[in-house]
Amino acid sequence: MKEFISDFNKLVKLRLTLTVVFSASVSFLIGATQQGNIIWLNWALLTFGGFLVTGAANGFNEIIERDLDKLMKRTMDRPLPAGRMTTGQALILSVFMGIFGTLVLVSLNFIAGLLSVFSIFLYAFVYTPLKQKSPIAVWVGAIPGALPPLIGYYAAFESAGFSLAYVEVSQAAIIITPLVLFAIQFFWQFPHFWAIAWVSDDDYKRAGFRLLPTTRKDKLSAWFLFISCVLMIPVGFLPMYYGIGGWSFTILSLLGGLLFTYYGYQHLVKMEISTARKVMFTSFGYLPITQLVLLFDFIPF
């Protein structure tokens, strides 16, 4: 049983899945705060359903890449390439998680359930095969990667055209708030994934993955990474600009954006794995910290 739990955690990429679920959970609480009514049972259902849906997407990803995972040091110990789990077992688990997780999310809000299906499809069956073909894979993957805030936000509202939600929340708020949450997570992914791609480039090459902007660790790829870091500064002002975030979030996100820019510039100058790693570690902390601060600094309108 202990070995199965360990392999299951690796199949669903537990740390990544928990990060995604955290993002959706915070967005749920933001949507619930707008309505002035947090239903904790629904929050628990979102967390559970989000975990299953994300785990399913990661499971499908590992099934498709099982032969490629054997070639990379960072993935060769996953249950499929290591031979501790069969493709059929992984497929059954992933299909079950995908269906059951979607049903849980649909029970909360139809749009949330629909977005979860779209996220699984785009991540597993579009982004995954693109990784070997073109650097555009990172741009495509950023879409399902930024959908968890939308899923979490809409899960806080009733399905029937948000009819009851409109009593407490303006239509503008329902449109603007999730788009701002989506935008922050969307733009964050570029310094995050390009930094990882730079650090792990040698390993990725063994599997034929083409994730750097030019597919090489050259000056142009470093420029792309630097520009993506700089963009985190204006992105951090979006909540205040649209009236849903206060000074605490804005100051923190500005500091995070400046840190991104500083390390991004260091990397542009030196183009070393150590400088890319600094951008990567900055990205690890930026998203969960700023999302949590935004929740407590949130201004319903």
MARKE-970741 format. One record per residue (C-alpha): residue number from 1; residue in three letters; chain; y, z, x. Coordinates in nm, 2 decimals, decimal comma. Each point is the difference from the previous one (the first is absolute). Last residue first. Layout:
BEGIN
  nr rest kette      v      w      u
 NUM  Ala     A      Y      Z      X
...
***
This chain:
BEGIN
  nr rest kette      v      w      u
 301  Phe     A   4,56  -0,58  -1,73
 300  Pro     A  -0,23   0,23   0,19
 299  Ile     A   0,13   0,11   0,34
 298  Phe     A  -0,29   0,05   0,25
 297  Asp     A   0,07   0,23   0,29
 296  Phe     A  -0,33   0,19  -0,04
 295  Leu     A  -0,20  -0,32  -0,05
 294  Leu     A   0,20  -0,18   0,27
 293  Val     A  -0,09   0,27   0,25
 292  Leu     A  -0,37  -0,06  -0,07
 291  Gln     A   0,04  -0,37   0,04
 290  Thr     A   0,20   0,04   0,32
 289  Ile     A  -0,27   0,22   0,16
 288  Pro     A  -0,29  -0,22  -0,12
 287  Leu     A   0,16  -0,32   0,12
 286  Tyr     A   0,16   0,10   0,34
 285  Gly     A  -0,28   0,19   0,16
 284  Phe     A  -0,26  -0,27   0,07
 283  Ser     A   0,28  -0,26   0,05
 282  Thr     A   0,14   0,21   0,29
 281  Phe     A  -0,35   0,01   0,15
 280  Met     A  -0,02  -0,38   0,00
 279  Val     A   0,35  -0,05   0,14
 278  Lys     A  -0,09   0,23   0,29
 277  Arg     A  -0,33  -0,19   0,04
 276  Ala     A   0,19  -0,32   0,05
 275  Thr     A   0,18   0,16   0,29
 274  Ser     A  -0,32   0,11   0,16
 273  Ile     A  -0,17  -0,34  -0,05
 272  Glu     A   0,28  -0,15   0,20
 271  Met     A   0,27  -0,26  -0,09
 270  Lys     A   0,26   0,16   0,23
 269  Val     A   0,33  -0,12  -0,15
 268  Leu     A  -0,11  -0,08  -0,35
 267  His     A  -0,21   0,32   0,00
 266  Gln     A   0,29   0,21   0,08
 265  Tyr     A   0,20  -0,17  -0,27
 264  Gly     A  -0,27   0,08  -0,25
 263  Tyr     A  -0,01   0,36   0,12
 262  Tyr     A   0,37   0,03  -0,07
 261  Thr     A  -0,01  -0,20  -0,32
 260  Phe     A  -0,28   0,21  -0,15
 259  Leu     A   0,18   0,32   0,10
 258  Leu     A   0,32  -0,14  -0,16
 257  Gly     A  -0,20  -0,08  -0,32
 256  Gly     A  -0,15   0,35   0,00
 255  Leu     A   0,35   0,16   0,04
 254  Leu     A   0,13  -0,22  -0,28
 253  Ser     A  -0,30   0,10  -0,22
 252  Leu     A   0,07   0,36   0,06
 251  Ile     A   0,37  -0,04  -0,08
 250  Thr     A  -0,07  -0,20  -0,31
 249  Phe     A  -0,27   0,23  -0,13
 248  Ser     A   0,22   0,31   0,03
 247  Trp     A   0,31  -0,18  -0,12
 246  Gly     A  -0,14  -0,09  -0,35
 245  Gly     A  -0,24  -0,26  -0,14
 244  Ile     A  -0,01  -0,18  -0,34
 243  Gly     A   0,35  -0,14  -0,02
 242  Tyr     A  -0,08  -0,36   0,09
 241  Tyr     A   0,19   0,02   0,33
 240  Met     A  -0,14   0,34   0,07
 239  Pro     A  -0,36  -0,12  -0,04
 238  Leu     A   0,07  -0,32   0,20
 237  Phe     A   0,15   0,17   0,30
 236  Gly     A  -0,33   0,03   0,19
 235  Val     A  -0,05  -0,38  -0,02
 234  Pro     A   0,33  -0,04   0,19
 233  Ile     A  -0,15   0,19   0,30
 232  Met     A  -0,36  -0,12  -0,02
 231  Leu     A   0,12  -0,35   0,07
 230  Val     A   0,06   0,09   0,36
 229  Cys     A  -0,37   0,07   0,05
 228  Ser     A  -0,10  -0,34  -0,15
 227  Ile     A   0,25  -0,16   0,23
 226  Phe     A  -0,16   0,17   0,30
 225  Leu     A  -0,35  -0,11  -0,10
 224  Phe     A   0,11  -0,35  -0,05
 223  Trp     A   0,17   0,00   0,34
 222  Ala     A  -0,31   0,14   0,17
 221  Ser     A  -0,20  -0,29  -0,16
 220  Leu     A   0,26  -0,24   0,14
 219  Lys     A  -0,03   0,16   0,35
 218  Asp     A  -0,37  -0,05   0,02
 217  Lys     A  -0,31   0,20  -0,09
 216  Arg     A  -0,16  -0,29  -0,17
 215  Thr     A  -0,10  -0,11  -0,36
 214  Thr     A   0,36  -0,10  -0,05
 213  Pro     A   0,07   0,27  -0,26
 212  Leu     A  -0,28   0,22   0,12
 211  Leu     A  -0,29   0,02  -0,24
 210  Arg     A  -0,24  -0,27   0,11
 209  Phe     A  -0,35   0,15  -0,02
 208  Gly     A  -0,27  -0,18   0,19
 207  Ala     A  -0,24   0,29   0,01
 206  Arg     A   0,02   0,05   0,37
 205  Lys     A   0,37  -0,07  -0,02
 204  Tyr     A   0,05   0,30  -0,22
 203  Asp     A  -0,12   0,23   0,28
 202  Asp     A   0,23  -0,15   0,25
 201  Asp     A   0,29   0,01  -0,25
 200  Ser     A  -0,05   0,37  -0,09
 199  Val     A   0,34   0,13   0,12
 198  Trp     A   0,18  -0,31  -0,10
 197  Ala     A  -0,17  -0,03  -0,34
 196  Ile     A   0,07   0,37  -0,06
 195  Ala     A   0,37  -0,06   0,07
 194  Trp     A   0,00  -0,31  -0,22
 193  Phe     A  -0,17   0,20  -0,28
 192  His     A   0,25   0,29  -0,01
 191  Pro     A   0,32  -0,20   0,09
 190  Phe     A  -0,10  -0,24  -0,29
 189  Gln     A  -0,13   0,26  -0,25
 188  Trp     A   0,32   0,18  -0,04
 187  Phe     A   0,16  -0,30  -0,17
 186  Phe     A  -0,25   0,01  -0,29
 185  Gln     A   0,00   0,38  -0,03
 184  Ile     A   0,38   0,02  -0,04
 183  Ala     A   0,00  -0,31  -0,23
 182  Phe     A  -0,27   0,14  -0,24
 181  Leu     A   0,19   0,33  -0,04
 180  Val     A   0,32  -0,20  -0,07
 179  Leu     A  -0,18  -0,22  -0,25
 178  Pro     A  -0,16   0,30  -0,17
 177  Thr     A   0,35   0,15  -0,06
 176  Ile     A   0,18  -0,31  -0,10
 175  Ile     A  -0,20  -0,12  -0,31
 174  Ile     A  -0,08   0,33  -0,17
 173  Ala     A   0,35   0,13   0,09
 172  Ala     A   0,17  -0,31  -0,16
 171  Gln     A  -0,21   0,05  -0,32
 170  Ser     A   0,15   0,34  -0,03
 169  Val     A  -0,22   0,31   0,00
 168  Glu     A  -0,04   0,28  -0,26
 167  Val     A  -0,06  -0,18  -0,33
 166  Tyr     A  -0,10  -0,31   0,19
 165  Ala     A  -0,31   0,17   0,12
 164  Leu     A  -0,13   0,02  -0,36
 163  Ser     A  -0,02  -0,38  -0,04
 162  Phe     A  -0,10  -0,06   0,36
 161  Gly     A  -0,14  -0,33  -0,13
 160  Ala     A  -0,30   0,18  -0,14
 159  Ser     A  -0,14   0,13   0,33
 158  Glu     A   0,14   0,35   0,03
 157  Phe     A   0,18   0,07   0,33
 156  Ala     A  -0,10   0,20   0,31
 155  Ala     A  -0,25  -0,27   0,09
 154  Tyr     A   0,30  -0,24   0,04
 153  Tyr     A   0,12   0,20   0,30
 152  Gly     A  -0,34   0,04   0,17
 151  Ile     A  -0,09  -0,37  -0,03
 150  Leu     A   0,35  -0,11   0,12
 149  Pro     A  -0,01   0,24   0,29
 148  Pro     A  -0,36  -0,12   0,08
 147  Leu     A   0,11  -0,37   0,01
 146  Ala     A   0,16  -0,01   0,35
 145  Gly     A  -0,32  -0,06   0,19
 144  Pro     A  -0,11  -0,25  -0,26
 143  Ile     A   0,31  -0,20   0,09
 142  Ala     A   0,01   0,08   0,38
 141  Gly     A  -0,34  -0,17   0,03
 140  Val     A   0,15  -0,34  -0,07
 139  Trp     A   0,27   0,04   0,26
 138  Val     A  -0,26   0,14   0,26
 137  Ala     A  -0,23  -0,30  -0,08
 136  Ile     A   0,28  -0,24   0,08
 135  Pro     A  -0,12   0,05   0,36
 134  Ser     A  -0,26  -0,27  -0,08
 133  Lys     A  -0,37  -0,07  -0,02
 132  Gln     A  -0,20   0,30   0,11
 131  Lys     A   0,20   0,25  -0,20
 130  Leu     A   0,01  -0,25  -0,30
 129  Pro     A  -0,36   0,10  -0,10
 128  Thr     A   0,11   0,36  -0,06
 127  Tyr     A   0,34  -0,07  -0,16
 126  Val     A  -0,13  -0,22  -0,28
 125  Phe     A  -0,33   0,14  -0,13
 124  Ala     A   0,02   0,37   0,09
 123  Tyr     A   0,37   0,07  -0,01
 122  Leu     A   0,11  -0,24  -0,27
 121  Phe     A  -0,30   0,07  -0,23
 120  Ile     A   0,02   0,38   0,04
 119  Ser     A   0,38   0,00  -0,06
 118  Phe     A  -0,03  -0,23  -0,30
 117  Val     A  -0,26   0,23  -0,16
 116  Ser     A   0,23   0,31   0,07
 115  Leu     A   0,30  -0,18  -0,14
 114  Leu     A  -0,18  -0,06  -0,33
 113  Gly     A  -0,10   0,37  -0,02
 112  Ala     A   0,36   0,11   0,06
 111  Ile     A   0,12  -0,25  -0,25
 110  Phe     A  -0,25   0,13  -0,26
 109  Asn     A   0,11   0,36   0,04
 108  Leu     A  -0,19   0,33   0,02
 107  Ser     A  -0,33  -0,13  -0,14
 106  Val     A   0,05  -0,31   0,21
 105  Leu     A   0,00   0,22   0,31
 104  Val     A  -0,33   0,16  -0,09
 103  Leu     A  -0,15  -0,33  -0,09
 102  Thr     A   0,12  -0,15   0,33
 101  Gly     A  -0,16   0,29   0,20
 100  Phe     A  -0,33  -0,05  -0,19
  99  Ile     A  -0,01  -0,37   0,06
  98  Gly     A   0,11   0,01   0,37
  97  Met     A  -0,21   0,31   0,09
  96  Phe     A  -0,31  -0,15  -0,15
  95  Val     A   0,05  -0,34   0,16
  94  Ser     A   0,06   0,17   0,34
  93  Leu     A  -0,30   0,23  -0,02
  92  Ile     A  -0,23  -0,28  -0,11
  91  Leu     A   0,14  -0,23   0,27
  90  Ala     A  -0,05   0,26   0,27
  89  Gln     A  -0,36   0,05  -0,10
  88  Gly     A  -0,06  -0,37  -0,01
  87  Thr     A   0,16  -0,06   0,34
  86  Thr     A  -0,24   0,26   0,15
  85  Met     A   0,12   0,33   0,14
  84  Arg     A  -0,09   0,16   0,34
  83  Gly     A  -0,01  -0,34   0,17
  82  Ala     A   0,28   0,07   0,25
  81  Pro     A   0,19  -0,30  -0,13
  80  Leu     A  -0,03   0,13  -0,36
  79  Pro     A   0,05   0,38   0,06
  78  Arg     A   0,32  -0,03   0,22
  77  Asp     A  -0,08   0,07   0,36
  76  Met     A   0,11  -0,35   0,12
  75  Thr     A   0,34   0,04  -0,15
  74  Arg     A   0,24   0,11   0,28
  73  Lys     A  -0,22  -0,16   0,27
  72  Met     A   0,03  -0,34  -0,16
  71  Leu     A  -0,28  -0,26  -0,01
  70  Lys     A  -0,23   0,17  -0,25
  69  Asp     A   0,30   0,01  -0,24
  68  Leu     A  -0,01  -0,38  -0,01
  67  Asp     A  -0,35   0,00  -0,15
  66  Arg     A   0,09   0,25  -0,27
  65  Glu     A   0,33  -0,17  -0,08
  64  Ile     A  -0,07  -0,10  -0,36
  63  Ile     A  -0,18   0,32  -0,07
  62  Glu     A   0,27   0,20   0,17
  61  Asn     A   0,27  -0,15  -0,21
  60  Phe     A  -0,20   0,05  -0,32
  59  Gly     A  -0,03   0,37   0,09
  58  Asn     A   0,37   0,02   0,08
  57  Ala     A   0,09  -0,14  -0,34
  56  Ala     A  -0,25   0,23  -0,17
  55  Gly     A   0,14   0,31   0,18
  54  Thr     A   0,34  -0,09  -0,12
  53  Val     A  -0,12  -0,03  -0,36
  52  Leu     A  -0,19   0,32   0,02
  51  Phe     A   0,28   0,20   0,16
  50  Gly     A   0,25  -0,13  -0,25
  49  Gly     A  -0,23   0,10  -0,29
  48  Phe     A  -0,03   0,36   0,14
  47  Thr     A   0,37   0,03   0,08
  46  Leu     A   0,10  -0,16  -0,33
  45  Leu     A  -0,23   0,23  -0,19
  44  Ala     A   0,14   0,30   0,18
  43  Trp     A   0,36  -0,11  -0,09
  42  Asn     A  -0,11  -0,06  -0,36
  41  Leu     A  -0,14   0,36  -0,01
  40  Trp     A   0,33   0,12   0,15
  39  Ile     A   0,21  -0,14  -0,28
  38  Ile     A   0,35   0,02   0,15
  37  Asn     A   0,27  -0,02  -0,27
  36  Gly     A   0,37  -0,06   0,06
  35  Gln     A  -0,04  -0,37  -0,05
  34  Gln     A   0,16  -0,09   0,33
  33  Thr     A  -0,20   0,28   0,16
  32  Ala     A  -0,32  -0,17  -0,13
  31  Gly     A   0,10  -0,32   0,18
  30  Ile     A   0,07   0,19   0,32
  29  Leu     A  -0,32   0,19  -0,03
  28  Phe     A  -0,20  -0,32  -0,04
  27  Ser     A   0,18  -0,14   0,31
  26  Val     A  -0,11   0,30   0,20
  25  Ser     A  -0,36  -0,05  -0,11
  24  Ala     A   0,00  -0,37   0,08
  23  Ser     A   0,12   0,07   0,36
  22  Phe     A  -0,25   0,28   0,04
  21  Val     A  -0,28  -0,22  -0,13
  20  Val     A   0,09  -0,26   0,26
  19  Thr     A   0,00   0,25   0,28
  18  Leu     A  -0,33   0,15  -0,12
  17  Thr     A  -0,15  -0,35   0,00
  16  Leu     A   0,11  -0,06   0,36
  15  Arg     A  -0,14   0,33   0,12
  14  Leu     A  -0,33  -0,06  -0,19
  13  Lys     A  -0,07  -0,35   0,11
  12  Val     A  -0,22  -0,06  -0,32
  11  Leu     A  -0,30  -0,09   0,21
  10  Lys     A   0,08   0,25   0,27
   9  Asn     A   0,01   0,29  -0,25
   8  Phe     A  -0,32  -0,13  -0,16
   7  Asp     A  -0,17   0,00   0,34
   6  Ser     A   0,10   0,36   0,06
   5  Ile     A  -0,11   0,10  -0,35
   4  Phe     A  -0,33  -0,18   0,06
   3  Glu     A  -0,06   0,18   0,33
   2  Lys     A   0,06   0,34  -0,16
   1  Met     A  -0,24  -0,09  -0,28
***
